[in-house]
Amino acid sequence: MTVVARHDLSRRLLLGALAAPALLPSLGRAAEAPEVREFEFLGVRDPQLGMQLAVAQHYGLFREEGIDVTFRWQVSGGEVLTVMGSGFPIGVGSPFGQIALAAQNMPVKILAGLADISDTQGLVLAPGVTIAHPRELEGKRCAFTQGNNSPLMLVKLAQRFGFDHTKIRMINMNPSEGVVAAARRDVDMLLAWQPFLHRLTTMGGSLYITGGRLHFTSPPEVLPERDKLLYAHSTILVTQEWIETRPNTLKALLRALIKADAVFRADRPRAMAAMQQVLRIPPEPLEVMAEANRYEVAISPELVNTYTFTSDWAVGIRRIPAPANPDTGISTTLLEQVDPSHVTWRPRA
């Protein structure tokens, strides 16, 4: 074959490849082959933390991205924090997980937000309790669980409606005990999170507030971002070492979770079926919890509001010595490389 003929053949092959756009994504993906294809991930069987995990696992979205994820299911985000504190590299949790670990000089970052979960926490009045104005909360007995920031909802509600939140009688008990105590009228209300709020409403209780809504108005009032009673997000937590040494693995994970978001938006019954099977939650409470979440794999100003709100609370209860900085606690680079439209907040240079 002559040199000219070889040149023409090479040119035709190149043009043929460029004319086949279906080949281009696979070429790009090959350049970003995951450094590790199989790994374990700390998950929680809770739609606040696990919707995308469940949908991606059930429908093979991780495999589509070239990774095989094995979940080590934990009971709560608090358990994830404990396990990651012992050196485990990746899992789901709240911004408090990153803030607490960073305060112990553990280089853990938020890789992305998964959902705004502020409306999954709230206050339910016990059966038969009626309140004409929020100031009538003064003197009432409120079951709550120490160790989380949900009481800040009452502080902000008091500021908004002009009553003294310190006159509410706060009684510490776990959420299940709180449901029973409220149903028996041993307490007047329950400050907790889903599914415990739902359990009490099925017993005749009435939802009063959630982090982003006032339910005692008709219709319920959706609070603007600046006026929310509580800021809360679920997130992915990962070590800095993984960000530096396994970026392609993490980008594959993010692509799969973004696909799971798309399934939830386009075909909710299909997503709910996956959650019911993987998370093992009955249909009725699952529907209530999923409805309260605003799902999106994103890094947004709203996520940063949660971060700052959580940091201020942690300083106030002396869990951390100084405010945490979202500029160093949230890593935007990998999500921005996957899809920059999912990053609407960026750290200061």
Disulfide bonds with the S-S distance in Angstrom:
none
